[in-house]
């Protein structure tokens, strides 16, 4: 098991401080305060210092903590800033437009940087060993950082999400990164994976970053606990038997890295070249490690 974090060379992101169920983060020129249920410890900096540094603070709404509305709220401006801005990820070579949403998010999950690096390296390795671009499917693809990493590596990328607005956001990220050719699909991930399995279609790269619960574009409701293993089995059927990779990322508080490893071994079998699992963390200036997700990465 490994513990990974973004490289200190990434200058457009920093976790400045964390604690008391909050995190103080810098995205490019702007600093935000956002709720963080895993930050159980004390802050290193004072409340006054947090508010001096921060440009904006997210204030949870009445639905905070309720299923489907746990991230809803508003932003309280503390210092002048733009509501939309751009950051770069030079380690791979793409750009991301960020913005303040009513659901606490800004358009990127920075702890995922090690996964982007893995995706880019894996695609480059496969692309260098064959003439055709490797096909990569990114499910639950959000604003598309993983899709951009695969595209930059030379893949033919299919980007799938059930929310039209975030697919539009991802397309904009592709354009400001000087990339093109990504295939965009607004669809329920389980339905798409099952349909691809029935058709016998395969991919050399699969990326799965599912939320704890979700809705399809036609109102389909699903809970991750109830369908994750089924989804992984469908994905096992569409992952190419060789020269291929899979990345699973899980955010749910109750999921461990060992659980992710067991799920992947059970769904994908024992025929693989490598299988790694672990946690993705962010470290603040005081060295406190904030665990935010678990992962399993497989190569065939």
C-alpha positions, 0 to 999 in steps of 0.5 A: 500500500502506498500513500501519494500526494501532489508534487511540490513542483505543482505551483498552482495548488497548495494546502496551506492549513487544515483543521477544525473540519475546514481546509485553507487552500490556494488555487493559483492566485486565490485562497479558499476556505471550504468545509472538510469533514476529515480535518479532525485536528486543530488548525495551525494558523489562527482564525484571523490568519485564515481570514486574512489569507482567504479570498472567499469562504464557503458557507454551508446551506440548510441542506448541508449533511443531507443526501443530495444536498450535503455540499450545498451553500454559498460563498462569502467574499472576503477579498476581491477575486474573480469568480472564474480563473485558470490554473495549469498542471505543467507536469502533464501539460493541461489547463483547468478553468476553475469557478465557485459553485453552489456545491462547494467544489471549484472544478478540480480535486487536486489530490488526484494529481498522482492519478493524472500522472499515472494515466499519462505515463500509462497511455504514453507507454501503450501508445509507444508500443503500437500504431493506433492510439489507445482507447481510454474510457473515463467514467464519472469524468467530471470536469475532465482532468483525467481525460486531459491527461489521457488525451495529452498522452496520446489516447483516443478518449471517451469522456462520460458524465451524467451532468451536461453542465460539467461535460460542457465545462470539461470541453472548455478545459480541453479547448484552453489546453490546446487539445482536441478529439475527445468524445463526449457522452452524457449517459449513466455510467452503468448503462454505458458499461453494460452496453459496451460489454454486450457489444464486445467493445474494449478499451485499453484504459479505464478510469472510474471515480464514482461519487457515493450516490448519483443520478443519471441523465434520465433521473436514474438513482443509484447508491455506490455501495449497491452497484460498485462491484457490478460496475467493476465486473462490467468494466472488467469485461471491457478492459483489453486483456493486455497493454491496458490499465485501470484506475479506481478512485473512491471518496466515500468515508467508509471505504479503505484502500484494502477494500478497493484492492479486494474489489478490484482483485475480485472483479478483474481476476489475477491476470495482471502485470501490476496492481497497486493500492493506497491513499491520496493525501494533501499535506499542509504547510505544517506537514499534517496529512489530510487523507481524501481518497483511496485508489487501486491501479491495475496494469495488464 
